[in-house]
Amino acid sequence: MSPDVLIVGAGPAGMSAAISLAYSGARVRVVDEQLAPGGQVYRALDRVSTAYPDALQILGKEYADGAVLSDAFKTASVEFSASTSVWDITGGKRPTVGLVKDERAEMLHPTHIILAGGAMERPTPFPGWTLPGVMGVGAAQTLLKESGLVPKGKVIIAGTGPLVYLYARQMIAAGAPPTVIVDSAPARVPAALWGLLLKAGLADFGPLNKGRSWLKHIRAAGVDHLNGVTEWKAIGDQSVKGIEYRRRVGTRRLECDLLLVHDGVIPNTHLSMVAECSHRWHPLQRYWAPTVNAAGASSQPGISIAGDGAGIEGADAAACRGRIVGFSVACHLGLIGREELKSKIADDQRKLNKLAILRSFLDHFYRPLPSMQVPPAADTIVCRCEEVTAGEILKVAKSGCVGPNQGKAFTRCGMGPCMGRYCGTTVSQIIADHHGLSVEDVGHYRIRPPVRPLRVGQLAALD
Amino acid sequence: MFRRTRQSAEPVGSDLIKFRFENREILAARGDSVAAALLAAGISDFRSSVVSGESRGPFCLIGNCFDCLVEIDGEPNQRSCQEPVGEGMQVRRQQGIRTARISYES
């Protein structure tokens, strides 16, 4: 039986939305690709707590605190489907969700769909980023949560953003500090941002203080922290052996066994794009995000979007967004009244306003690195799947190609199994730059179903 | 490249899973993904790429990048970061371009 509301993603936004809707009396089903709820931020929390609590110590309070939300989710009257992928979403009068689990595909027709697909690490095209031993900082943290894995040997972190410092602190707690952090952010907050920093501090000094303590911790552990790095490449043949980075005028080479990279996170937009929701370009953080109103409603009837999948705001804000979207959908379905909705979401709206002040500072300070937006070296692989370089994209742009969809026909760029998740924005930016257009003018790949791997046999098993 | 924390390194009883990667026996913990178990065993070369044949390994570990594709029990194109380990599993390195395998069983 199709539920009233189907929620995609069991991170903070999805769990909060589900709890709010179940409380309001809706029949709710939540699907997620992972084995357990939690999303990326609270991934495998139960397993870590019971099977290897030493990793819980390493991960720290921010992670352990996720238990409050995930425990509430487990006791709520919600149907949860683990290890389930979503391969199609359609909005409109009769919303449709295509699911696949094990050998069975399934089509559901819920009354309403909430997308809570969260974020992914921003793709970081630089020479050598496809070598084994190069991976995301978030990817390494996933291994710590999922299996208690800690890096060993010489580890270099390249990039910037709060996750870099959080994970470095976790590595230190595990007794395996990184040898160097090659940081693309400036060492000090530039004068132009003092106003934003002051506002953020006045709104809530807590998060800034936490960030400062992470940095202090990293310094005290003797980690070499180099700010103002502008470009780098990975060195190696079969696997990564080192990094060559450019800072100020000089380049320097360092050896490593593992290179962890991070340039912030961006929304996972394949589900909102396959549903043909309208999207906007975030000019500062340089990502696509679906257009939503204050209640999380997308441009498609029957589809709402909550959390980082609608724009990066962080886990705490995602939980607020989840409750607001959940209760708003409950109101839309006639399960609660307008007055009840207002009182239920008032606290979350206040909290979001406060968090937005901090986010504004973070968005301005941790800017995406320009050399990762339009790679300066022509031989940099842009499309990891089909191995298409920045130079090849530029060549087809020069020969008159004006959009990423046309680019596919010339280069196969974006036609591999990741379906453009890792090259989409880069390709659009290279083409836009060449023609002197904005990324919004150039647009993004058209995303078509299935957006997750689906075998013909699984599709044939549809009723 | 990676080691386990002390407590995660000691799966016992039914939590200990044994499987094979190529001809090597891998010890893992129940609940590990295939990718995590291989990385913990010091393996980072999971496949050869489809155009140049270069070595590739896990990059995102959340099912988005498709760089950790392996063959599991004869089934190619499996995202090893999304597949939990199973006792007696046969995992192979995925070689080059993907092929469609058609069987005519009714």
Interface residues (C-beta under 8 A of the other chain):
Chain A: E33 L35 Q40 A44 R47 A51 Y52 P53 D54 A55 I58 M120 E121 W129 T130 L131 P132 G133 V134 M135 G136 G138 A139 T142 L143 E146 S147 G148 L149 V150 P151 K152 G153 A174 A176 Q238 S239 D257 L258 N268 R384 C385 E386 E387 G416 P417 C418 R421 Y422 P453
Chain B: M1 F2 R3 R4 T5 R6 Q7 S8 A9 D15 A29 G31 D32 S33 A36 A37 L39 A40 S44 D45 F46 S49 V50 V51 S52 E54 S55 R56 G57 P58 F59 C60 L61 I62 G63 N64 C65 F66 D67 L69 N77 R79 C81 Q82 P84 R98
